[in-house]
Amino acid sequence: MENLIHELRDGRLRPGEGLTFGTHRVNPVEHIPFDVKTLTRDFQVGRKASGEPYRFHIKTYGCQMNEHDTETMAGLLTAMGMQSTVEDAEADLILFNTCAVRENAEDKVFGEVGRLRPLKARNPELMLGLCGCMAQEQSVIQYVREKFPWVDLVFGTHNLHRLPALVMQARQSQETVLEVWDGPQHTVEGLPRLRRDEVSAWVNVQYGCNKFCTYCIVPHTRGAERSRFPKDILAEISELVNQGVREVTLLGQNVNDYGADLGEVNFAQLLRQVNALPGVERIRFTTSNPWNFTDELIAAIAQSNHVAEHIHLPVQSGNNQILKRMNRTYSREFYLALVDKIRQSVPDVSLTTDIIVGFPGETEEQFLDTLSLVEEVQFDNAFTFIYSPRENTPAAAWKDDVSESEKRLRLQRLNELQYAISLEKNQALQDRVVEVLVEGRSKTNSEVLAGRTRTNKLALFPGSEELIGKLVPVHIEQPQTWILKGRIVQQEVARR
């Protein structure tokens, strides 16, 4: 603990120190508490000469893990005395919390950083920062140094707790403050968070990934797998429930691996422990690798009444040769058998997936195997992507022999199939009554409420704001491809 406070106070790790890439720390990572009192005492930014507070804006790209990191950074900045804004022109600090999984995500970030250069020129006191997964890439850091010298701060995924010290350092520096660690030095507990949703919350249970799929950069940007202690997870969830949260989503790059480094608990057992906590209405989790989705885990889902009937189970391809080249460590047959086992134990389960098209070497026949798997499984939804080569991954060195036009055509064919299946799945809910957790007003129509079914389908319906945070029965009247429209009915819904 004392070491952490000293690091925060004196910025011991100077820009550029420890800047190595593509390695993992294999020793157990120390779990330490974060001292919020020190943060609020020693890292206050005060107010501007006008009396106005300093404001920050965090632009978030990528997965739920990035969204969760944004909540942590917002919590740290708020504890420093800053206030959040969504307007670039109002901000004194703009952070880009980035994703490195696909090239187009990086292009969007660089485009935004470039777009803000005139704003920076008009307001030299404005600080711009790049953080998240992109910051863990050596080529990105070099590119920022060469092309974006007006960026004030760059830090990675392993030192979010250092943000207060880094902000203070960047305010005083005439050069870009750069601090990227090659791996975690601590698992820091008790970091403050500014959560955007009062009804649902993300809770990290595991960090990093050891799977090394040949297309995926996550092991390089997030590091080796490491689990939080169950007591810390359960304490956080209990506190969230006390704050009014009704639904928690357990987060990990591969939650199935939770506990492997602790040796005292696995993910199925953790699910049961969370399910037993008083006040938790719904439990979700993401993401699961199919290869170690165990029978014990299936049983825990089926037998835990608060675990929602929705499983995100990325398949990536329906062809065995492509799966092998991806290093997915399971076969098409294994995946289909797993789906059958899940549906036998959880009959009303909603299954979603991730699929990549145009992987190096993918033939038309191999792509047809993916289409046939989608047809056979009948996913409720699928997140589909064109293959994008990533630095430091084996696939990036392979010949990318599927043309861009063919990749786009395959994506279109896949999406047309999945859209039809998604619509049919939702139409099966016509005139049924489903339990919905009301999350708030619709983002596109303020006159209606929005919420999620236990199977994670978005439902829209008229209602008053006092229903936010409550479970309500909704009669589905207009099922569409992406949403369910309906009305609240005055009756109890049997929990499915």
BELKALIN-V179511 format. One record per residue. RES is the residue in one letter. PHI is phi in degrees with one decimal (NA if undefined). Layout:
BEGIN
((RES & PHI) (RES & PHI))
END
This chain:
BEGIN
((M & NA) (E & -62.0) (N & -61.4) (L & -63.0) (I & -62.1) (H & -63.1) (E & -60.6) (L & -63.7) (R & -76.4) (D & -107.4) (G & 56.5) (R & -56.5) (L & -83.5) (R & -78.9) (P & -52.1) (G & 94.5) (E & -70.9) (G & 70.1) (L & -87.7) (T & -123.9) (F & -133.4) (G & 74.9) (T & -119.5) (H & -126.8) (R & -87.1) (V & -99.9) (N & -77.5) (P & -55.8) (V & -90.1) (E & -68.9) (H & -97.7) (I & -131.5) (P & -81.9) (F & -94.9) (D & -93.5) (V & -66.8) (K & -62.1) (T & -63.9) (L & -59.9) (T & -72.5) (R & -89.3) (D & -104.4) (F & -127.7) (Q & -85.6) (V & -88.8) (G & 70.6) (R & -127.1) (K & -70.7) (A & -60.0) (S & -76.2) (G & 92.2) (E & -76.1) (P & -74.8) (Y & -72.5) (R & -123.5) (F & -127.5) (H & -135.8) (I & -109.0) (K & -97.1) (T & -111.4) (Y & -124.9) (G & 104.8) (C & -88.9) (Q & -61.5) (M & -62.0) (N & -67.1) (E & -59.9) (H & -66.4) (D & -61.8) (T & -62.5) (E & -61.1) (T & -66.5) (M & -63.8) (A & -63.9) (G & -64.4) (L & -64.4) (L & -67.4) (T & -63.7) (A & -64.7) (M & -80.1) (G & 103.0) (M & -89.9) (Q & -122.5) (S & -81.4) (T & -143.4) (V & -108.5) (E & -105.2) (D & -57.1) (A & -67.4) (E & -88.9) (A & -81.2) (D & -100.5) (L & -142.0) (I & -119.6) (L & -109.4) (F & -103.6) (N & -90.3) (T & -106.9) (C & -117.7) (A & -114.8) (V & -68.9) (R & -135.8) (E & -63.5) (N & -64.4) (A & -65.2) (E & -66.3) (D & -60.2) (K & -62.7) (V & -63.9) (F & -62.7) (G & -62.5) (E & -68.2) (V & -61.5) (G & -64.8) (R & -63.1) (L & -86.5) (R & -59.2) (P & -61.4) (L & -64.1) (K & -65.0) (A & -66.3) (R & -75.2) (N & -132.2) (P & -59.7) (E & -76.2) (L & -64.8) (M & -104.8) (L & -114.6) (G & -132.2) (L & -115.9) (C & -142.4) (G & 87.9) (C & -68.1) (M & -59.4) (A & -66.7) (Q & -82.6) (E & -95.3) (Q & -61.4) (S & -65.2) (V & -67.4) (I & -61.2) (Q & -64.2) (Y & -65.2) (V & -63.7) (R & -59.2) (E & -83.0) (K & -105.8) (F & -130.6) (P & -66.3) (W & -81.4) (V & -74.7) (D & -89.3) (L & -147.6) (V & -133.1) (F & -146.8) (G & -105.2) (T & -87.0) (H & -96.8) (N & -132.5) (L & -59.0) (H & -64.0) (R & -86.2) (L & -54.4) (P & -56.9) (A & -65.5) (L & -68.8) (V & -63.0) (M & -61.1) (Q & -66.1) (A & -68.2) (R & -65.0) (Q & -101.8) (S & -94.1) (Q & -94.8) (E & -124.3) (T & -62.9) (V & -85.0) (L & -122.1) (E & -143.3) (V & -126.9) (W & -96.6) (D & -78.6) (G & -167.9) (P & -73.3) (Q & -94.4) (H & -147.4) (T & -101.3) (V & -93.7) (E & -102.1) (G & 82.1) (L & -67.2) (P & -69.6) (R & -135.3) (L & -107.6) (R & -84.9) (R & -82.6) (D & -114.3) (E & -87.1) (V & -98.5) (S & -120.7) (A & -146.7) (W & -90.4) (V & -132.4) (N & -67.1) (V & -113.7) (Q & -153.2) (Y & -122.2) (G & 76.9) (C & -152.3) (N & -110.4) (K & -81.2) (F & 53.4) (C & -58.8) (T & -68.5) (Y & -100.0) (C & -106.2) (I & -95.8) (V & -55.3) (P & -58.2) (H & -83.5) (T & -94.9) (R & -110.9) (G & 84.5) (A & -73.6) (E & -64.6) (R & -151.7) (S & -107.8) (R & -79.4) (F & -69.6) (P & -54.4) (K & -62.0) (D & -71.1) (I & -65.0) (L & -64.8) (A & -64.8) (E & -64.2) (I & -65.9) (S & -60.0) (E & -66.1) (L & -61.9) (V & -60.9) (N & -61.9) (Q & -86.3) (G & 104.9) (V & -68.2) (R & -106.1) (E & -135.8) (V & -121.7) (T & -114.3) (L & -80.2) (L & -108.0) (G & -167.5) (Q & -63.9) (N & -149.1) (V & -63.2) (N & -58.7) (D & -83.6) (Y & -52.7) (G & 88.1) (A & -60.9) (D & -87.8) (L & -93.3) (G & 74.7) (E & -124.6) (V & -159.2) (N & -115.6) (F & -69.0) (A & -59.0) (Q & -67.9) (L & -62.2) (L & -55.1) (R & -64.3) (Q & -66.0) (V & -66.3) (N & -60.7) (A & -82.2) (L & -68.3) (P & -68.9) (G & 94.1) (V & -81.8) (E & -86.4) (R & -138.2) (I & -128.2) (R & -122.2) (F & -154.3) (T & -166.3) (T & -117.9) (S & -115.7) (N & -85.7) (P & -57.9) (W & -65.2) (N & -122.2) (F & -85.2) (T & -80.9) (D & -61.0) (E & -62.0) (L & -67.7) (I & -58.6) (A & -63.9) (A & -63.3) (I & -64.5) (A & -65.3) (Q & -97.3) (S & -102.0) (N & -68.6) (H & -93.9) (V & -77.7) (A & -70.2) (E & -85.8) (H & -142.2) (I & -128.9) (H & -93.9) (L & -130.6) (P & -59.0) (V & -103.8) (Q & 72.7) (S & -157.1) (G & -102.9) (N & -112.8) (N & -64.9) (Q & -64.2) (I & -67.7) (L & -59.1) (K & -66.3) (R & -65.9) (M & -78.3) (N & 61.8) (R & -83.5) (T & 63.6) (Y & -143.0) (S & -108.3) (R & -56.3) (E & -62.8) (F & -60.6) (Y & -61.9) (L & -64.4) (A & -65.4) (L & -63.8) (V & -58.6) (D & -62.0) (K & -63.9) (I & -63.0) (R & -70.1) (Q & -67.4) (S & -87.7) (V & -126.5) (P & -57.8) (D & -96.1) (V & -64.3) (S & -100.9) (L & -110.5) (T & -123.8) (T & -154.2) (D & -116.8) (I & -139.0) (I & -109.2) (V & -112.9) (G & 77.2) (F & -62.5) (P & -49.3) (G & 89.4) (E & -67.4) (T & -91.4) (E & -60.3) (E & -64.7) (Q & -69.0) (F & -64.0) (L & -61.4) (D & -63.2) (T & -66.4) (L & -60.3) (S & -68.6) (L & -65.4) (V & -60.6) (E & -63.7) (E & -74.5) (V & -74.0) (Q & 62.3) (F & -63.5) (D & -71.4) (N & -161.2) (A & -142.8) (F & -97.9) (T & -113.3) (F & -143.0) (I & -83.5) (Y & -56.7) (S & -130.4) (P & -65.1) (R & -123.7) (E & -56.0) (N & 75.0) (T & -105.7) (P & -57.1) (A & -64.5) (A & -64.6) (A & -89.1) (W & -87.4) (K & -67.1) (D & -87.9) (D & -97.1) (V & -99.9) (S & -64.3) (E & -61.3) (S & -64.9) (E & -69.1) (K & -59.0) (R & -66.8) (L & -65.7) (R & -64.0) (L & -60.8) (Q & -63.2) (R & -63.2) (L & -63.5) (N & -65.2) (E & -60.7) (L & -64.9) (Q & -66.3) (Y & -59.8) (A & -64.5) (I & -65.7) (S & -60.0) (L & -63.3) (E & -62.6) (K & -60.8) (N & -70.9) (Q & -63.4) (A & -66.6) (L & -92.1) (Q & -53.4) (D & 67.4) (R & -93.9) (V & -104.0) (V & -124.6) (E & -83.6) (V & -124.4) (L & -89.9) (V & -75.6) (E & -98.9) (G & 156.4) (R & -72.7) (S & -62.1) (K & -70.3) (T & -107.6) (N & -149.1) (S & -69.0) (E & -85.4) (V & -126.4) (L & -90.6) (A & -128.9) (G & -161.9) (R & -117.6) (T & -75.9) (R & -61.3) (T & -89.1) (N & 71.2) (K & -94.1) (L & -79.9) (A & -119.4) (L & -120.4) (F & -164.5) (P & -67.3) (G & 171.5) (S & -95.7) (E & -68.1) (E & -67.7) (L & -83.1) (I & -61.5) (G & 91.3) (K & -106.1) (L & -90.8) (V & -130.6) (P & -84.2) (V & -121.8) (H & -86.7) (I & -80.5) (E & -111.3) (Q & -135.7) (P & -73.8) (Q & -123.6) (T & -60.5) (W & -110.8) (I & -137.6) (L & -118.0) (K & -103.0) (G & -165.7) (R & -139.0) (I & -70.4) (V & -116.6) (Q & -89.8) (Q & -157.7) (E & -80.2) (V & -104.2) (A & -64.5) (R & -65.3) (R & -83.4))
END
